[in-house]
Amino acid sequence: TATDLSEEILPRAKEFADKADASNISFQQASVYELPFPEGSFDIVHASMVLCHLDSPVQALKEMLRVAKPNGGIVACRESDLRMWSYHPQLSGLEKTHRLQLAVHEAAGGSIDGGAKLVSWAMQANATRDQITASFGTWCYSTPDERAIWGNTMAERVRHGGMRQKGLEMGIATEADLKEMAGAWDEWVATEDACLGCMHGEILIRK
């Protein structure tokens, strides 16, 4: 069962599943704070890059734990630590984008260090430390296709996206800054030896 708060996302998710010939998935609109399932419904409950966007991640984890089966059910989470970017070449526009992203994410109520807080959040959600397995993972964007996926997305966000609008509204980015950021991402995508890595935290909670 796949859930999302947005009605718009679910049809896109179903289309993706259909292309992968995954026919054993149902789709349902739901809030992670109020999952419409009985206690102990699922063997595995998984969220990726969800908790770091929430103002109450602990409450969300409590709800995920509620619907996981007792005596062996697993809650699995992967969340970004937005502070952790490493990239080449060291372009000023990329640094400005990173600072803007952190500020906008925090202003929206999210956690820029969610990946590092996963164990703490899980324990606040009443998991014991011995139930939790923690690790960190990374994403790397280096090949031409990978650079295009990441870099073009970031360029679009500073040219036309909500991050651009919020940066202007908050007074933390000027039109000149945003133009520099977009140009830097274009340059980064086109640079053959460019790469970018980012870190995320991961936990498994075994009930």
Biotite code that builds the C-alpha atoms (Angstrom):
import biotite.structure as struc

atoms = struc.array([
    struc.Atom([0.000, 0.000, 0.000], chain_id="A", res_id=1, res_name="THR", atom_name="CA", element="C"),
    struc.Atom([1.433, 3.369, -1.063], chain_id="A", res_id=2, res_name="ALA", atom_name="CA", element="C"),
    struc.Atom([0.187, 6.562, 0.557], chain_id="A", res_id=3, res_name="THR", atom_name="CA", element="C"),
    struc.Atom([0.695, 10.260, -0.035], chain_id="A", res_id=4, res_name="ASP", atom_name="CA", element="C"),
    struc.Atom([-0.976, 13.378, 1.306], chain_id="A", res_id=5, res_name="LEU", atom_name="CA", element="C"),
    struc.Atom([-1.342, 14.830, -2.197], chain_id="A", res_id=6, res_name="SER", atom_name="CA", element="C"),
    struc.Atom([-4.033, 13.646, -4.582], chain_id="A", res_id=7, res_name="GLU", atom_name="CA", element="C"),
    struc.Atom([-1.826, 14.773, -7.467], chain_id="A", res_id=8, res_name="GLU", atom_name="CA", element="C"),
    struc.Atom([1.087, 12.500, -6.546], chain_id="A", res_id=9, res_name="ILE", atom_name="CA", element="C"),
    struc.Atom([-0.810, 9.208, -6.360], chain_id="A", res_id=10, res_name="LEU", atom_name="CA", element="C"),
    struc.Atom([-1.700, 8.932, -10.092], chain_id="A", res_id=11, res_name="PRO", atom_name="CA", element="C"),
    struc.Atom([1.923, 9.656, -10.965], chain_id="A", res_id=12, res_name="ARG", atom_name="CA", element="C"),
    struc.Atom([3.056, 6.975, -8.530], chain_id="A", res_id=13, res_name="ALA", atom_name="CA", element="C"),
    struc.Atom([0.616, 4.493, -10.043], chain_id="A", res_id=14, res_name="LYS", atom_name="CA", element="C"),
    struc.Atom([1.858, 5.303, -13.541], chain_id="A", res_id=15, res_name="GLU", atom_name="CA", element="C"),
    struc.Atom([5.427, 4.663, -12.401], chain_id="A", res_id=16, res_name="PHE", atom_name="CA", element="C"),
    struc.Atom([4.387, 1.344, -10.830], chain_id="A", res_id=17, res_name="ALA", atom_name="CA", element="C"),
    struc.Atom([2.523, 0.311, -13.980], chain_id="A", res_id=18, res_name="ASP", atom_name="CA", element="C"),
    struc.Atom([5.613, 0.948, -16.100], chain_id="A", res_id=19, res_name="LYS", atom_name="CA", element="C"),
    struc.Atom([7.555, -1.316, -13.750], chain_id="A", res_id=20, res_name="ALA", atom_name="CA", element="C"),
    struc.Atom([4.857, -4.021, -14.002], chain_id="A", res_id=21, res_name="ASP", atom_name="CA", element="C"),
    struc.Atom([4.284, -3.775, -10.240], chain_id="A", res_id=22, res_name="ALA", atom_name="CA", element="C"),
    struc.Atom([0.681, -4.911, -9.958], chain_id="A", res_id=23, res_name="SER", atom_name="CA", element="C"),
    struc.Atom([0.607, -5.728, -6.239], chain_id="A", res_id=24, res_name="ASN", atom_name="CA", element="C"),
    struc.Atom([0.451, -2.106, -5.028], chain_id="A", res_id=25, res_name="ILE", atom_name="CA", element="C"),
    struc.Atom([-2.645, -0.213, -3.925], chain_id="A", res_id=26, res_name="SER", atom_name="CA", element="C"),
    struc.Atom([-2.669, 3.582, -3.631], chain_id="A", res_id=27, res_name="PHE", atom_name="CA", element="C"),
    struc.Atom([-4.439, 5.603, -0.956], chain_id="A", res_id=28, res_name="GLN", atom_name="CA", element="C"),
    struc.Atom([-4.446, 9.257, 0.048], chain_id="A", res_id=29, res_name="GLN", atom_name="CA", element="C"),
    struc.Atom([-3.479, 9.574, 3.700], chain_id="A", res_id=30, res_name="ALA", atom_name="CA", element="C"),
    struc.Atom([-1.666, 11.717, 6.245], chain_id="A", res_id=31, res_name="SER", atom_name="CA", element="C"),
    struc.Atom([1.258, 10.093, 8.021], chain_id="A", res_id=32, res_name="VAL", atom_name="CA", element="C"),
    struc.Atom([-0.125, 11.631, 11.211], chain_id="A", res_id=33, res_name="TYR", atom_name="CA", element="C"),
    struc.Atom([-3.402, 9.697, 10.824], chain_id="A", res_id=34, res_name="GLU", atom_name="CA", element="C"),
    struc.Atom([-2.864, 6.538, 8.811], chain_id="A", res_id=35, res_name="LEU", atom_name="CA", element="C"),
    struc.Atom([-6.245, 4.930, 8.008], chain_id="A", res_id=36, res_name="PRO", atom_name="CA", element="C"),
    struc.Atom([-5.157, 1.421, 8.946], chain_id="A", res_id=37, res_name="PHE", atom_name="CA", element="C"),
    struc.Atom([-5.662, -0.761, 12.043], chain_id="A", res_id=38, res_name="PRO", atom_name="CA", element="C"),
    struc.Atom([-2.837, -1.380, 14.483], chain_id="A", res_id=39, res_name="GLU", atom_name="CA", element="C"),
    struc.Atom([-0.370, -4.005, 13.343], chain_id="A", res_id=40, res_name="GLY", atom_name="CA", element="C"),
    struc.Atom([-1.418, -3.968, 9.678], chain_id="A", res_id=41, res_name="SER", atom_name="CA", element="C"),
    struc.Atom([1.959, -4.172, 7.933], chain_id="A", res_id=42, res_name="PHE", atom_name="CA", element="C"),
    struc.Atom([5.145, -6.221, 8.041], chain_id="A", res_id=43, res_name="ASP", atom_name="CA", element="C"),
    struc.Atom([7.169, -3.192, 6.896], chain_id="A", res_id=44, res_name="ILE", atom_name="CA", element="C"),
    struc.Atom([6.337, 0.520, 7.069], chain_id="A", res_id=45, res_name="VAL", atom_name="CA", element="C"),
    struc.Atom([8.729, 2.688, 5.061], chain_id="A", res_id=46, res_name="HIS", atom_name="CA", element="C"),
    struc.Atom([9.204, 6.410, 4.504], chain_id="A", res_id=47, res_name="ALA", atom_name="CA", element="C"),
    struc.Atom([11.896, 8.087, 2.426], chain_id="A", res_id=48, res_name="SER", atom_name="CA", element="C"),
    struc.Atom([12.569, 11.825, 2.678], chain_id="A", res_id=49, res_name="MET", atom_name="CA", element="C"),
    struc.Atom([9.283, 12.461, 4.501], chain_id="A", res_id=50, res_name="VAL", atom_name="CA", element="C"),
    struc.Atom([10.079, 13.114, 8.163], chain_id="A", res_id=51, res_name="LEU", atom_name="CA", element="C"),
    struc.Atom([12.606, 15.863, 7.402], chain_id="A", res_id=52, res_name="CYS", atom_name="CA", element="C"),
    struc.Atom([9.792, 17.922, 5.869], chain_id="A", res_id=53, res_name="HIS", atom_name="CA", element="C"),
    struc.Atom([7.445, 17.622, 8.857], chain_id="A", res_id=54, res_name="LEU", atom_name="CA", element="C"),
    struc.Atom([7.034, 19.864, 11.881], chain_id="A", res_id=55, res_name="ASP", atom_name="CA", element="C"),
    struc.Atom([6.149, 16.809, 14.035], chain_id="A", res_id=56, res_name="SER", atom_name="CA", element="C"),
    struc.Atom([8.364, 13.927, 12.875], chain_id="A", res_id=57, res_name="PRO", atom_name="CA", element="C"),
    struc.Atom([8.069, 12.126, 16.209], chain_id="A", res_id=58, res_name="VAL", atom_name="CA", element="C"),
    struc.Atom([4.287, 11.984, 15.936], chain_id="A", res_id=59, res_name="GLN", atom_name="CA", element="C"),
    struc.Atom([4.642, 10.594, 12.414], chain_id="A", res_id=60, res_name="ALA", atom_name="CA", element="C"),
    struc.Atom([6.991, 7.864, 13.654], chain_id="A", res_id=61, res_name="LEU", atom_name="CA", element="C"),
    struc.Atom([4.562, 6.956, 16.431], chain_id="A", res_id=62, res_name="LYS", atom_name="CA", element="C"),
    struc.Atom([1.864, 6.448, 13.823], chain_id="A", res_id=63, res_name="GLU", atom_name="CA", element="C"),
    struc.Atom([4.161, 4.383, 11.603], chain_id="A", res_id=64, res_name="MET", atom_name="CA", element="C"),
    struc.Atom([5.042, 2.207, 14.582], chain_id="A", res_id=65, res_name="LEU", atom_name="CA", element="C"),
    struc.Atom([1.363, 1.802, 15.413], chain_id="A", res_id=66, res_name="ARG", atom_name="CA", element="C"),
    struc.Atom([0.518, 0.228, 12.059], chain_id="A", res_id=67, res_name="VAL", atom_name="CA", element="C"),
    struc.Atom([3.604, -2.026, 11.995], chain_id="A", res_id=68, res_name="ALA", atom_name="CA", element="C"),
    struc.Atom([3.019, -5.590, 13.169], chain_id="A", res_id=69, res_name="LYS", atom_name="CA", element="C"),
    struc.Atom([4.168, -6.526, 16.676], chain_id="A", res_id=70, res_name="PRO", atom_name="CA", element="C"),
    struc.Atom([6.820, -9.186, 17.221], chain_id="A", res_id=71, res_name="ASN", atom_name="CA", element="C"),
    struc.Atom([8.847, -8.600, 14.089], chain_id="A", res_id=72, res_name="GLY", atom_name="CA", element="C"),
    struc.Atom([7.326, -5.682, 12.206], chain_id="A", res_id=73, res_name="GLY", atom_name="CA", element="C"),
    struc.Atom([9.813, -3.146, 10.841], chain_id="A", res_id=74, res_name="ILE", atom_name="CA", element="C"),
    struc.Atom([9.692, 0.623, 10.419], chain_id="A", res_id=75, res_name="VAL", atom_name="CA", element="C"),
    struc.Atom([12.337, 1.832, 7.948], chain_id="A", res_id=76, res_name="ALA", atom_name="CA", element="C"),
    struc.Atom([13.204, 5.480, 7.324], chain_id="A", res_id=77, res_name="CYS", atom_name="CA", element="C"),
    struc.Atom([15.735, 7.347, 5.217], chain_id="A", res_id=78, res_name="ARG", atom_name="CA", element="C"),
    struc.Atom([16.021, 11.102, 5.735], chain_id="A", res_id=79, res_name="GLU", atom_name="CA", element="C"),
    struc.Atom([18.339, 13.728, 4.333], chain_id="A", res_id=80, res_name="SER", atom_name="CA", element="C"),
    struc.Atom([20.905, 15.680, 6.296], chain_id="A", res_id=81, res_name="ASP", atom_name="CA", element="C"),
    struc.Atom([20.723, 18.762, 4.121], chain_id="A", res_id=82, res_name="LEU", atom_name="CA", element="C"),
    struc.Atom([23.846, 20.241, 5.687], chain_id="A", res_id=83, res_name="ARG", atom_name="CA", element="C"),
    struc.Atom([25.977, 17.555, 4.051], chain_id="A", res_id=84, res_name="MET", atom_name="CA", element="C"),
    struc.Atom([26.799, 18.533, 0.487], chain_id="A", res_id=85, res_name="TRP", atom_name="CA", element="C"),
    struc.Atom([30.167, 17.939, -1.152], chain_id="A", res_id=86, res_name="SER", atom_name="CA", element="C"),
    struc.Atom([30.701, 19.074, -4.719], chain_id="A", res_id=87, res_name="TYR", atom_name="CA", element="C"),
    struc.Atom([33.204, 19.932, -7.430], chain_id="A", res_id=88, res_name="HIS", atom_name="CA", element="C"),
    struc.Atom([33.855, 22.403, -8.919], chain_id="A", res_id=89, res_name="PRO", atom_name="CA", element="C"),
    struc.Atom([33.480, 24.869, -6.055], chain_id="A", res_id=90, res_name="GLN", atom_name="CA", element="C"),
    struc.Atom([31.182, 27.348, -7.773], chain_id="A", res_id=91, res_name="LEU", atom_name="CA", element="C"),
    struc.Atom([29.877, 30.314, -5.809], chain_id="A", res_id=92, res_name="SER", atom_name="CA", element="C"),
    struc.Atom([26.392, 29.811, -7.224], chain_id="A", res_id=93, res_name="GLY", atom_name="CA", element="C"),
    struc.Atom([26.254, 26.259, -5.864], chain_id="A", res_id=94, res_name="LEU", atom_name="CA", element="C"),
    struc.Atom([27.251, 27.467, -2.406], chain_id="A", res_id=95, res_name="GLU", atom_name="CA", element="C"),
    struc.Atom([24.551, 30.138, -2.545], chain_id="A", res_id=96, res_name="LYS", atom_name="CA", element="C"),
    struc.Atom([21.988, 27.543, -3.615], chain_id="A", res_id=97, res_name="THR", atom_name="CA", element="C"),
    struc.Atom([22.901, 25.343, -0.670], chain_id="A", res_id=98, res_name="HIS", atom_name="CA", element="C"),
    struc.Atom([22.532, 28.198, 1.802], chain_id="A", res_id=99, res_name="ARG", atom_name="CA", element="C"),
    struc.Atom([19.206, 29.185, 0.254], chain_id="A", res_id=100, res_name="LEU", atom_name="CA", element="C"),
    struc.Atom([17.908, 25.621, 0.384], chain_id="A", res_id=101, res_name="GLN", atom_name="CA", element="C"),
    struc.Atom([18.751, 25.310, 4.085], chain_id="A", res_id=102, res_name="LEU", atom_name="CA", element="C"),
    struc.Atom([17.070, 28.608, 4.954], chain_id="A", res_id=103, res_name="ALA", atom_name="CA", element="C"),
    struc.Atom([13.913, 27.900, 2.951], chain_id="A", res_id=104, res_name="VAL", atom_name="CA", element="C"),
    struc.Atom([13.619, 24.358, 4.311], chain_id="A", res_id=105, res_name="HIS", atom_name="CA", element="C"),
    struc.Atom([13.861, 25.552, 7.916], chain_id="A", res_id=106, res_name="GLU", atom_name="CA", element="C"),
    struc.Atom([11.412, 28.388, 7.285], chain_id="A", res_id=107, res_name="ALA", atom_name="CA", element="C"),
    struc.Atom([8.876, 25.826, 6.053], chain_id="A", res_id=108, res_name="ALA", atom_name="CA", element="C"),
    struc.Atom([9.118, 23.921, 9.340], chain_id="A", res_id=109, res_name="GLY", atom_name="CA", element="C"),
    struc.Atom([11.422, 21.149, 8.173], chain_id="A", res_id=110, res_name="GLY", atom_name="CA", element="C"),
    struc.Atom([14.613, 19.792, 9.729], chain_id="A", res_id=111, res_name="SER", atom_name="CA", element="C"),
    struc.Atom([17.887, 20.392, 7.917], chain_id="A", res_id=112, res_name="ILE", atom_name="CA", element="C"),
    struc.Atom([19.607, 17.771, 10.103], chain_id="A", res_id=113, res_name="ASP", atom_name="CA", element="C"),
    struc.Atom([16.856, 15.152, 10.121], chain_id="A", res_id=114, res_name="GLY", atom_name="CA", element="C"),
    struc.Atom([19.153, 12.356, 9.011], chain_id="A", res_id=115, res_name="GLY", atom_name="CA", element="C"),
    struc.Atom([21.285, 12.786, 12.123], chain_id="A", res_id=116, res_name="ALA", atom_name="CA", element="C"),
    struc.Atom([18.232, 12.943, 14.406], chain_id="A", res_id=117, res_name="LYS", atom_name="CA", element="C"),
    struc.Atom([16.542, 9.705, 13.332], chain_id="A", res_id=118, res_name="LEU", atom_name="CA", element="C"),
    struc.Atom([17.660, 7.686, 16.360], chain_id="A", res_id=119, res_name="VAL", atom_name="CA", element="C"),
    struc.Atom([16.558, 10.487, 18.686], chain_id="A", res_id=120, res_name="SER", atom_name="CA", element="C"),
    struc.Atom([13.191, 10.802, 16.963], chain_id="A", res_id=121, res_name="TRP", atom_name="CA", element="C"),
    struc.Atom([12.649, 7.045, 17.135], chain_id="A", res_id=122, res_name="ALA", atom_name="CA", element="C"),
    struc.Atom([13.383, 6.968, 20.860], chain_id="A", res_id=123, res_name="MET", atom_name="CA", element="C"),
    struc.Atom([11.041, 9.905, 21.430], chain_id="A", res_id=124, res_name="GLN", atom_name="CA", element="C"),
    struc.Atom([8.431, 7.837, 19.568], chain_id="A", res_id=125, res_name="ALA", atom_name="CA", element="C"),
    struc.Atom([8.891, 5.172, 22.298], chain_id="A", res_id=126, res_name="ASN", atom_name="CA", element="C"),
    struc.Atom([11.240, 2.823, 20.464], chain_id="A", res_id=127, res_name="ALA", atom_name="CA", element="C"),
    struc.Atom([14.019, 1.507, 22.685], chain_id="A", res_id=128, res_name="THR", atom_name="CA", element="C"),
    struc.Atom([17.642, 1.933, 21.636], chain_id="A", res_id=129, res_name="ARG", atom_name="CA", element="C"),
    struc.Atom([18.143, -1.799, 21.175], chain_id="A", res_id=130, res_name="ASP", atom_name="CA", element="C"),
    struc.Atom([15.274, -1.885, 18.668], chain_id="A", res_id=131, res_name="GLN", atom_name="CA", element="C"),
    struc.Atom([17.035, 0.616, 16.398], chain_id="A", res_id=132, res_name="ILE", atom_name="CA", element="C"),
    struc.Atom([19.696, -0.035, 13.771], chain_id="A", res_id=133, res_name="THR", atom_name="CA", element="C"),
    struc.Atom([21.190, 3.184, 12.413], chain_id="A", res_id=134, res_name="ALA", atom_name="CA", element="C"),
    struc.Atom([23.382, 3.897, 9.411], chain_id="A", res_id=135, res_name="SER", atom_name="CA", element="C"),
    struc.Atom([24.250, 6.642, 6.960], chain_id="A", res_id=136, res_name="PHE", atom_name="CA", element="C"),
    struc.Atom([24.123, 6.460, 3.177], chain_id="A", res_id=137, res_name="GLY", atom_name="CA", element="C"),
    struc.Atom([25.100, 8.727, 0.320], chain_id="A", res_id=138, res_name="THR", atom_name="CA", element="C"),
    struc.Atom([23.929, 9.749, -3.094], chain_id="A", res_id=139, res_name="TRP", atom_name="CA", element="C"),
    struc.Atom([26.455, 10.572, -5.815], chain_id="A", res_id=140, res_name="CYS", atom_name="CA", element="C"),
    struc.Atom([25.748, 12.493, -9.019], chain_id="A", res_id=141, res_name="TYR", atom_name="CA", element="C"),
    struc.Atom([28.671, 12.233, -11.421], chain_id="A", res_id=142, res_name="SER", atom_name="CA", element="C"),
    struc.Atom([27.764, 10.728, -14.806], chain_id="A", res_id=143, res_name="THR", atom_name="CA", element="C"),
    struc.Atom([26.289, 13.019, -17.480], chain_id="A", res_id=144, res_name="PRO", atom_name="CA", element="C"),
    struc.Atom([22.796, 11.617, -16.889], chain_id="A", res_id=145, res_name="ASP", atom_name="CA", element="C"),
    struc.Atom([23.095, 11.933, -13.107], chain_id="A", res_id=146, res_name="GLU", atom_name="CA", element="C"),
    struc.Atom([24.367, 15.504, -13.353], chain_id="A", res_id=147, res_name="ARG", atom_name="CA", element="C"),
    struc.Atom([21.506, 16.398, -15.684], chain_id="A", res_id=148, res_name="ALA", atom_name="CA", element="C"),
    struc.Atom([18.888, 14.966, -13.309], chain_id="A", res_id=149, res_name="ILE", atom_name="CA", element="C"),
    struc.Atom([20.185, 16.801, -10.244], chain_id="A", res_id=150, res_name="TRP", atom_name="CA", element="C"),
    struc.Atom([21.563, 19.958, -11.807], chain_id="A", res_id=151, res_name="GLY", atom_name="CA", element="C"),
    struc.Atom([18.635, 20.706, -14.108], chain_id="A", res_id=152, res_name="ASN", atom_name="CA", element="C"),
    struc.Atom([16.213, 20.178, -11.232], chain_id="A", res_id=153, res_name="THR", atom_name="CA", element="C"),
    struc.Atom([18.123, 22.616, -9.028], chain_id="A", res_id=154, res_name="MET", atom_name="CA", element="C"),
    struc.Atom([18.389, 25.147, -11.854], chain_id="A", res_id=155, res_name="ALA", atom_name="CA", element="C"),
    struc.Atom([14.630, 24.950, -12.376], chain_id="A", res_id=156, res_name="GLU", atom_name="CA", element="C"),
    struc.Atom([13.998, 25.497, -8.664], chain_id="A", res_id=157, res_name="ARG", atom_name="CA", element="C"),
    struc.Atom([15.992, 28.730, -8.601], chain_id="A", res_id=158, res_name="VAL", atom_name="CA", element="C"),
    struc.Atom([14.615, 29.935, -11.944], chain_id="A", res_id=159, res_name="ARG", atom_name="CA", element="C"),
    struc.Atom([10.923, 29.229, -11.462], chain_id="A", res_id=160, res_name="HIS", atom_name="CA", element="C"),
    struc.Atom([10.255, 27.136, -8.368], chain_id="A", res_id=161, res_name="GLY", atom_name="CA", element="C"),
    struc.Atom([8.986, 27.736, -4.877], chain_id="A", res_id=162, res_name="GLY", atom_name="CA", element="C"),
    struc.Atom([12.511, 27.995, -3.495], chain_id="A", res_id=163, res_name="MET", atom_name="CA", element="C"),
    struc.Atom([13.088, 31.013, -5.736], chain_id="A", res_id=164, res_name="ARG", atom_name="CA", element="C"),
    struc.Atom([9.864, 32.687, -4.633], chain_id="A", res_id=165, res_name="GLN", atom_name="CA", element="C"),
    struc.Atom([10.481, 32.015, -0.957], chain_id="A", res_id=166, res_name="LYS", atom_name="CA", element="C"),
    struc.Atom([14.039, 33.304, -1.167], chain_id="A", res_id=167, res_name="GLY", atom_name="CA", element="C"),
    struc.Atom([12.832, 36.571, -2.659], chain_id="A", res_id=168, res_name="LEU", atom_name="CA", element="C"),
    struc.Atom([10.020, 36.892, -0.115], chain_id="A", res_id=169, res_name="GLU", atom_name="CA", element="C"),
    struc.Atom([12.382, 36.268, 2.794], chain_id="A", res_id=170, res_name="MET", atom_name="CA", element="C"),
    struc.Atom([14.913, 38.739, 1.430], chain_id="A", res_id=171, res_name="GLY", atom_name="CA", element="C"),
    struc.Atom([17.735, 36.195, 1.461], chain_id="A", res_id=172, res_name="ILE", atom_name="CA", element="C"),
    struc.Atom([18.271, 36.071, -2.309], chain_id="A", res_id=173, res_name="ALA", atom_name="CA", element="C"),
    struc.Atom([18.234, 38.740, -4.999], chain_id="A", res_id=174, res_name="THR", atom_name="CA", element="C"),
    struc.Atom([17.403, 38.354, -8.670], chain_id="A", res_id=175, res_name="GLU", atom_name="CA", element="C"),
    struc.Atom([21.131, 38.596, -9.375], chain_id="A", res_id=176, res_name="ALA", atom_name="CA", element="C"),
    struc.Atom([21.851, 35.842, -6.842], chain_id="A", res_id=177, res_name="ASP", atom_name="CA", element="C"),
    struc.Atom([19.243, 33.561, -8.386], chain_id="A", res_id=178, res_name="LEU", atom_name="CA", element="C"),
    struc.Atom([20.575, 34.180, -11.884], chain_id="A", res_id=179, res_name="LYS", atom_name="CA", element="C"),
    struc.Atom([24.071, 33.281, -10.676], chain_id="A", res_id=180, res_name="GLU", atom_name="CA", element="C"),
    struc.Atom([22.750, 30.105, -9.028], chain_id="A", res_id=181, res_name="MET", atom_name="CA", element="C"),
    struc.Atom([20.939, 28.932, -12.155], chain_id="A", res_id=182, res_name="ALA", atom_name="CA", element="C"),
    struc.Atom([23.976, 29.635, -14.317], chain_id="A", res_id=183, res_name="GLY", atom_name="CA", element="C"),
    struc.Atom([26.216, 27.756, -11.913], chain_id="A", res_id=184, res_name="ALA", atom_name="CA", element="C"),
    struc.Atom([24.016, 24.674, -12.163], chain_id="A", res_id=185, res_name="TRP", atom_name="CA", element="C"),
    struc.Atom([24.081, 24.877, -15.956], chain_id="A", res_id=186, res_name="ASP", atom_name="CA", element="C"),
    struc.Atom([27.876, 25.061, -15.815], chain_id="A", res_id=187, res_name="GLU", atom_name="CA", element="C"),
    struc.Atom([28.043, 22.180, -13.329], chain_id="A", res_id=188, res_name="TRP", atom_name="CA", element="C"),
    struc.Atom([25.892, 19.934, -15.531], chain_id="A", res_id=189, res_name="VAL", atom_name="CA", element="C"),
    struc.Atom([28.133, 20.660, -18.532], chain_id="A", res_id=190, res_name="ALA", atom_name="CA", element="C"),
    struc.Atom([31.417, 20.098, -16.654], chain_id="A", res_id=191, res_name="THR", atom_name="CA", element="C"),
    struc.Atom([32.776, 16.630, -17.432], chain_id="A", res_id=192, res_name="GLU", atom_name="CA", element="C"),
    struc.Atom([34.584, 16.109, -14.119], chain_id="A", res_id=193, res_name="ASP", atom_name="CA", element="C"),
    struc.Atom([31.829, 17.599, -11.945], chain_id="A", res_id=194, res_name="ALA", atom_name="CA", element="C"),
    struc.Atom([30.314, 15.583, -9.122], chain_id="A", res_id=195, res_name="CYS", atom_name="CA", element="C"),
    struc.Atom([28.125, 16.079, -6.075], chain_id="A", res_id=196, res_name="LEU", atom_name="CA", element="C"),
    struc.Atom([27.506, 13.907, -3.055], chain_id="A", res_id=197, res_name="GLY", atom_name="CA", element="C"),
    struc.Atom([24.996, 14.254, -0.239], chain_id="A", res_id=198, res_name="CYS", atom_name="CA", element="C"),
    struc.Atom([24.395, 12.300, 2.951], chain_id="A", res_id=199, res_name="MET", atom_name="CA", element="C"),
    struc.Atom([21.277, 10.855, 4.520], chain_id="A", res_id=200, res_name="HIS", atom_name="CA", element="C"),
    struc.Atom([20.527, 8.987, 7.726], chain_id="A", res_id=201, res_name="GLY", atom_name="CA", element="C"),
    struc.Atom([18.837, 5.583, 7.802], chain_id="A", res_id=202, res_name="GLU", atom_name="CA", element="C"),
    struc.Atom([17.137, 3.595, 10.562], chain_id="A", res_id=203, res_name="ILE", atom_name="CA", element="C"),
    struc.Atom([15.408, 0.264, 10.992], chain_id="A", res_id=204, res_name="LEU", atom_name="CA", element="C"),
    struc.Atom([13.133, -0.099, 14.014], chain_id="A", res_id=205, res_name="ILE", atom_name="CA", element="C"),
    struc.Atom([12.208, -3.677, 14.886], chain_id="A", res_id=206, res_name="ARG", atom_name="CA", element="C"),
    struc.Atom([9.103, -4.065, 17.020], chain_id="A", res_id=207, res_name="LYS", atom_name="CA", element="C"),
])
